Amino acid sequence: MIRIYHRAGAGRPVRVVWVLEELGEPYEVTVVSKEDCSGPEHLARQPLGRVPVLEDDHGFVFESAAICMHLADLRPEAGLMPPLGTHDRALAYQWVVFGPAELEPPLIDSAMHRESDPKRAAKQGKRFETGLQVVAERLGDEEYLVGGAFSVADVMISSVVSFAVRARMPDPLPQNLADYLARMEARPARQRAAEAISALSAAR
């Protein structure tokens, strides 16, 4: 049984649970508190005290992008990553990494400093919007980012776009990204994942 460690209020674990729901893979979610995250037990799982963390019979894996790609590789027949050695596979890696490397840092920095340091927030916001425009141009009028099919790349990128909407960056979204996000959030597996995480967080 796969176990996912999650902290109430954290957004990234939803990505992992979404992939698990797409795969139909059994899993359990353990909710840890902020205090738990700084304790020795969780630090043994994730040395920076963050979530998500995956635990299986072989040990622990952290970083949501790595976890999602690993899970997709467990069930290659599900098609959540293109075949190994193909150009589409390389593009999937590209966009999976692009989300946390190029989009999330300036988005989070801008949102965090909007009131305390508007100049910094504006600079980081511009950096984020430049990266987001790259996604919008790649997507064009297509439904998915890679190879005309839903993949882990869409999980990663759409989850960042979802956070951008909550942070009102930019307002409004380019129309093709708004339509893309609506398609992603309408997926039954995405809805089940969000409901599961929300229920567990509330119970905690």
C-alpha positions as a printed NumPy array, in Angstrom:
array([[  0.   ,   0.   ,   0.   ],
       [  1.282,   3.43 ,  -0.948],
       [  1.132,   6.06 ,   1.786],
       [  1.214,   9.8  ,   1.114],
       [  2.134,  12.267,   3.855],
       [  0.213,  15.526,   3.679],
       [ -0.075,  18.665,   5.804],
       [ -3.334,  20.602,   6.066],
       [ -3.159,  23.676,   3.862],
       [ -0.419,  22.294,   1.605],
       [ -1.298,  22.271,  -2.088],
       [  1.284,  19.974,  -3.638],
       [  0.042,  16.663,  -2.161],
       [ -3.144,  17.032,  -4.227],
       [ -1.04 ,  16.452,  -7.343],
       [  0.165,  13.132,  -6.06 ],
       [ -3.268,  11.948,  -4.997],
       [ -4.639,  13.082,  -8.377],
       [ -2.148,  10.828, -10.173],
       [ -3.014,   7.94 ,  -7.871],
       [ -6.708,   8.451,  -8.606],
       [ -6.021,   8.55 , -12.358],
       [ -4.169,   5.245, -12.011],
       [ -6.744,   3.611,  -9.754],
       [ -3.884,   2.761,  -7.409],
       [ -4.781,   2.039,  -3.751],
       [ -3.288,   4.514,  -1.302],
       [ -3.583,   5.962,   2.162],
       [ -3.008,   9.571,   3.21 ],
       [ -1.477,  10.456,   6.568],
       [ -1.943,  14.06 ,   7.65 ],
       [  0.921,  15.54 ,   9.648],
       [  0.873,  18.822,  11.562],
       [  3.392,  21.656,  11.281],
       [  4.834,  20.441,  14.559],
       [  5.094,  16.897,  13.193],
       [  6.958,  18.208,  10.145],
       [  9.787,  19.549,  12.284],
       [ 10.035,  16.375,  14.378],
       [ 12.611,  13.64 ,  13.905],
       [ 10.139,  11.094,  12.542],
       [  9.089,  13.266,   9.609],
       [ 12.588,  14.655,   9.065],
       [ 13.683,  11.065,   8.492],
       [ 11.149,  10.967,   5.651],
       [ 11.871,  14.44 ,   4.26 ],
       [ 14.989,  16.192,   5.583],
       [ 13.504,  19.669,   5.016],
       [ 10.281,  18.77 ,   6.823],
       [  8.036,  19.294,   3.804],
       [  5.224,  17.433,   2.075],
       [  4.291,  15.462,   0.065],
       [  6.268,  12.347,   0.828],
       [  5.51 ,   8.938,  -0.653],
       [  6.173,   5.816,   1.361],
       [  6.088,   2.304,  -0.057],
       [  7.777,  -1.01 ,   0.655],
       [ 11.072,   0.339,  -0.67 ],
       [ 11.268,   3.532,   1.394],
       [ 10.494,   7.224,   0.938],
       [ 10.386,   9.56 ,  -2.066],
       [  9.871,  13.32 ,  -1.876],
       [  9.361,  16.174,  -4.381],
       [  5.923,  16.108,  -5.98 ],
       [  7.24 ,  16.093,  -9.561],
       [  9.451,  13.084,  -8.876],
       [  6.654,  11.258,  -7.077],
       [  4.15 ,  11.842,  -9.871],
       [  6.52 ,  10.619, -12.571],
       [  7.477,   7.598, -10.491],
       [  3.821,   6.675,  -9.992],
       [  3.115,   7.01 , -13.697],
       [  6.009,   4.639, -14.419],
       [  4.492,   2.024, -12.12 ],
       [  1.54 ,   1.753, -14.521],
       [  2.89 ,   2.562, -18.   ],
       [ -0.231,   1.092, -19.576],
       [ -2.197,   4.043, -18.149],
       [ -0.306,   6.4  , -20.459],
       [  0.322,   9.168, -17.936],
       [  3.871,   9.469, -19.302],
       [  4.761,   8.977, -22.979],
       [  6.922,   5.952, -23.867],
       [ 10.573,   5.933, -22.79 ],
       [ 13.03 ,   7.204, -25.361],
       [ 10.504,   9.264, -27.328],
       [ 10.573,  13.007, -27.935],
       [  7.193,  13.278, -26.23 ],
       [  8.739,  11.703, -23.135],
       [ 11.419,  14.403, -23.155],
       [  8.733,  17.08 , -23.507],
       [  6.826,  15.593, -20.577],
       [  9.981,  15.827, -18.445],
       [ 10.417,  19.4  , -19.64 ],
       [  6.966,  20.577, -18.579],
       [  6.914,  18.568, -15.348],
       [ 10.123,  20.341, -14.324],
       [  9.05 ,  23.722, -15.722],
       [  6.18 ,  24.013, -13.239],
       [  8.135,  23.829,  -9.969],
       [ 11.351,  25.318, -11.408],
       [ 10.121,  28.291, -13.433],
       [  6.531,  29.016, -12.407],
       [  6.114,  28.239,  -8.731],
       [  9.065,  30.197,  -7.238],
       [  8.156,  33.624,  -8.658],
       [  4.437,  33.002,  -8.174],
       [  4.851,  32.172,  -4.497],
       [  7.393,  34.948,  -3.931],
       [  5.116,  37.534,  -5.508],
       [  2.062,  36.381,  -3.587],
       [  3.953,  36.364,  -0.268],
       [  5.38 ,  39.883,  -0.689],
       [  2.401,  41.602,  -2.277],
       [  1.77 ,  43.743,   0.803],
       [  5.192,  43.879,   2.469],
       [  7.353,  44.533,  -0.613],
       [  5.296,  45.609,  -3.659],
       [  8.392,  46.254,  -5.796],
       [  9.693,  42.753,  -5.238],
       [  6.208,  41.316,  -5.768],
       [  5.856,  43.156,  -9.079],
       [  9.245,  41.947, -10.325],
       [  8.51 ,  38.335,  -9.426],
       [  4.987,  38.641, -10.797],
       [  6.382,  39.742, -14.151],
       [  8.771,  36.788, -14.151],
       [  5.873,  34.435, -13.441],
       [  3.672,  35.92 , -16.152],
       [  6.495,  35.551, -18.677],
       [  6.734,  31.853, -17.83 ],
       [  2.975,  31.466, -17.928],
       [  2.874,  33.003, -21.383],
       [  5.305,  30.318, -22.532],
       [  2.772,  27.714, -21.39 ],
       [ -0.123,  29.546, -23.058],
       [  1.763,  29.737, -26.36 ],
       [  2.723,  26.061, -26.216],
       [ -0.827,  25.031, -25.456],
       [ -2.433,  27.158, -28.148],
       [ -5.81 ,  25.619, -28.903],
       [ -4.772,  22.082, -27.957],
       [ -6.333,  20.225, -25.041],
       [ -3.107,  18.908, -23.516],
       [  0.538,  19.918, -23.334],
       [  2.229,  16.831, -24.757],
       [  1.36 ,  14.483, -27.592],
       [ -2.363,  15.224, -27.659],
       [ -2.975,  13.202, -24.491],
       [ -3.373,  13.843, -20.777],
       [ -0.145,  13.283, -18.846],
       [  1.676,  14.091, -15.63 ],
       [  2.801,  17.283, -17.371],
       [ -0.821,  18.472, -17.261],
       [ -1.104,  17.556, -13.582],
       [  1.925,  19.645, -12.697],
       [  1.249,  22.668, -14.885],
       [ -2.49 ,  22.912, -14.231],
       [ -1.917,  22.727, -10.483],
       [  0.33 ,  25.804, -10.714],
       [ -2.242,  27.587, -12.872],
       [ -4.876,  26.764, -10.247],
       [ -2.769,  28.403,  -7.549],
       [ -2.226,  31.417,  -9.808],
       [ -5.993,  31.853, -10.105],
       [ -6.329,  31.85 ,  -6.313],
       [ -3.522,  34.413,  -6.13 ],
       [ -5.178,  36.479,  -8.912],
       [ -2.049,  36.35 , -11.08 ],
       [ -2.665,  37.34 , -13.785],
       [ -6.222,  38.591, -13.721],
       [ -7.7  ,  37.537, -16.045],
       [ -5.939,  34.42 , -17.259],
       [ -5.382,  34.034, -20.982],
       [ -8.552,  32.411, -22.272],
       [ -6.892,  29.236, -23.494],
       [ -5.364,  28.693, -20.034],
       [ -8.708,  29.333, -18.348],
       [-10.317,  26.747, -20.625],
       [ -7.418,  24.338, -20.002],
       [ -7.728,  24.686, -16.242],
       [-11.482,  24.086, -16.409],
       [-10.892,  20.855, -18.36 ],
       [ -8.283,  19.658, -15.901],
       [-10.349,  20.439, -12.819],
       [-13.375,  18.715, -14.362],
       [-11.544,  15.389, -14.534],
       [-13.207,  12.947, -12.099],
       [ -9.85 ,  11.84 , -10.675],
       [ -8.907,  15.48 ,  -9.964],
       [-12.214,  16.035,  -8.192],
       [-11.846,  12.872,  -6.115],
       [ -8.327,  13.875,  -5.11 ],
       [ -9.394,  17.365,  -4.047],
       [-12.335,  15.996,  -2.064],
       [-10.168,  13.379,  -0.329],
       [ -7.497,  15.895,   0.673],
       [-10.072,  18.452,   1.788],
       [-11.909,  15.91 ,   3.952],
       [ -8.708,  14.678,   5.578],
       [ -7.464,  18.201,   6.245],
       [-10.777,  19.172,   7.821],
       [-10.805,  16.068,   9.996],
       [ -7.314,  16.865,  11.258]])
